[in-house]
Amino acid sequence: MLATYNGAANLQEQLDSIASQSIKPDLVLISDDGSKDKTQDLVKAFMSTHPDMEISLLEGPCKGAARNFLHLVCEVPDWIDFAAFSDQDDVWLNDKTERSLRAIERASEPDTPILFCGRTWVCDENLDDKKLSQLRQDPSFKHALVQNIAGGNTMTINRAAIDLLQVSCREARKLVIHDWWAYQIITGVGGTVLYDPEPLLLYRQHADNVIGANNGLLARIRRMRYIWKGRFRYWNTLNIKALNASAHRLTSENREILRIFEEGRNGGLLKRIGMVHRTGIRRQGLEGKIALYVAAILRKL
């Protein structure tokens, strides 16, 4: 599920990496959000040079990256058992698809929504200066409420998760970003998250990244600025609305956690701090925990 928009500068390398997978995809869905550069020309050329692969170029909704990815999810046909999100500017390691499928198959939970994700090599725009992305641990709904586990560019989901996202995305009106929401809704219904500690792809960083990696001092400063200026609180407001729209799908325990989180973040100081303890919401690492409490104290959660 490849979402594109004016991505001609780096798209060819990503298309080539998809075609070079040790287990090639049965279908490549590409949704283009009205690119004005040569993105669509590259896709059409790729289609002509790979007649052995089923490739479909769709017209995107032109409502931002999140909606473009949800459009792709809704277009996944019934005969597909696994689906992977793909950004337009990364490069997949040649065993990414195989490792994703093998991990999901080993879980042996075909009726349970499963989300596979993992680490990346964070690179500059020339795919140099490689650094491992942060290691994440213990995925859960309590974590998903306030932090994403991994980039959507690493995510693969099974059929049960595809079905879940297809019905839930019609209920959510507005999202911060598709991958965070997918992590929230899948853990919210009691699904399984598998996290690979080994990198799956080269994650290209450049001026036009929609989100970008969270490595380094500048990223930490940017996150604290998001909290101080209220962007983190705004994101949480959007996420809560999207989850409430699908609250009937959540487990009873997670519905209660969501209710306490929504009410507590708007209460007085003691209620806000108490809500963090009561729900067990958490961010990864000491710095993340401190940031969570700072946000609660400042009413920025």
C-alpha angles and dihedrals in degrees: 000000000000118000116199137187123161089331101139094120094069107009099098093062091052093048090049092050091052091051090049096057117131085232107035119214118256090219135019112202114194121186114191119198097212100291116200096198129064096289095114092045090055091049093050091048089050090052092052094048093048105049089154091067125072105233126175125191112204132190107246126224092246092224100117137286097294093054092044091056092046088051088056092049091053091051096055105117124233094252093064114099100185133025132191129200114230131194118213099236107046131089118228118221106242095251097047095106093044094049091048094051095044092051093050092045091051089055088065094202104124094161094049121081107248128193118193119194140145152162129317141203103252107214140175120254090279092051090251131119093050119200128174115248118240118287113244126201142188103018115207143146089260088059095040092059092068106018140027119238098217145340118290088234087074097045126114122173134195127233094269090054092046089054091048094050092045093058096036096050089062089058098048112082100189132009136193091219134334099241097053090048091048090053090049098047095043094050089040093062092046097263127154127257119200116196122197113209090202120081119261103189149359107269107207117213118205141141094277100053109134092216111350131198124308098224125124141018095295091055091052091050090049091052092051089049089053089055095046095047093047099249093122090052091049090051091051090050091054092045092050091052091050092048093046089055087060097031092122088066095054124093114261090249093053093045088057092048089051091049093050091045092051095047097039097052089060097046133091123293097272092045091051093050092042090051091061090055095041097051097036092224112167147176124215121268133005093285090053092050092050091048090051093054092043089054091049093048093048093045089243096122 
